[in-house]
Amino acid sequence: MEHALRCAPDECVGLLIGGDEVESFVPLFNVHRCPRQGFALDSEEVARHLHRGVVGLYHSHPGQDPRPSPRDKIPEHWHYWIV
């Protein structure tokens, strides 16, 4: 939550780290061309953390309902989506 508050009004994004359960998270820099409308990841930044056991990602929806958006519901290769 702290990461989302620091990034507002832009969307925050980060990685979820763990195994069977999420144990920690890594805040990332949102490189989206318009970070108030979406998020994008820097592939090099993500690659630096892959050895840590990435199980998913999270992002915020500042100023919106805390529900998955239609875009969030598109199947991806992540195990968790926390909005």
N, C-alpha and C positions, 0 to 999 in steps of 0.2 A: 504494500500500500504506500509506503514511504517513497518508493521509486516513482509510482504514478503521480503522487502529489508534487514531487520535484520536477517532473517533466511537464505537468499541466501548464498550458492548455494543449500541449502536444501529446500524442499517444506515446506511452512508454512501451518497451519491448525487452524481453530478456529470456534467458534459457533456464529451464528447470533441470536440476542435477539430482541424480539418485540411481536407484536400482528398482526394487519392487515398489518403493515409495519415494516421493520427492523428499530429499534431504536438505537441499539448499537451492539457491538461485543465483544467477549471474546477470545483473543489469547490462544491457547492451545499448549502443547508440542507435537511434532510429535514423536511418539514412533515406527515408522516403522523401521524395521531392516536395511533398506537402504533408509534413508530419502531424498536422492537425486533422487530416482526413484519413490517415492510414499509417502503416508501418512497413518498413523494409529492413532487411538485415544486411550487414556487411559480411560477405562470405569469408573473408580473411579473419575477421573478428570471431565469427562462429567457429572456424576451423581451429583456432587457438584453444578452444574449450572442449572439443570433441572427446579428448582423452579422459575427461572428467565424468563421463557417463550421462550424456545429455538424454533426457527422456521426453522432452517437450519444450514448449515455449509458452510465454504469457504475453499479453499486451492489454492496454487499457482502452477504455472508451470515455474520455473526459466529456462531461456534459451530456451523456446519453444514459439510457437505461443499462443496468449491469446484466445484459443478456447477450448471447451470441448474435452477431449480425448475420444477414444472409451470406456475406462473404466468409464469415467464420465457420459456417456450416459446410463449406466445400471440403470434401475429404482431403486430408493431407497425410504426411508420413509421421505425424506427431502423436504421442500417446495422450497428452493432456492439453486442453485449452482452458485457460482461466481468464475470464474477462472481468 
